């Protein structure tokens, strides 16, 4: 799958309401009966980004290049903050 942010035309720091609004806008423009391939791609991207776990994985694992450990940790922290995932969700994933 290509980048879900590119497919939906949103930035990685998009909030849930804006993500849903953009999804609905694209579905209206690409109805499944007229454009099934585009609709399927849009739906898959939306399903991926609306799930907090997969969205966080997308944010975290985009670390590229050979960075120092401090750079990687700082990058991950900023990506987690930008993902706007509720603290309760992150705590439940960590098992705390």
Secondary structure, DSSP 8 states (H G I E B T S, - for coil): ---HHHHHT--TT--HHHHHHHHHHHHHHS-TTT-HHHHHHHHHHHHHHHSHHHHHHHHHTT--S---HHHHHHHHHHHHHHHT--HHHHHHHHT-
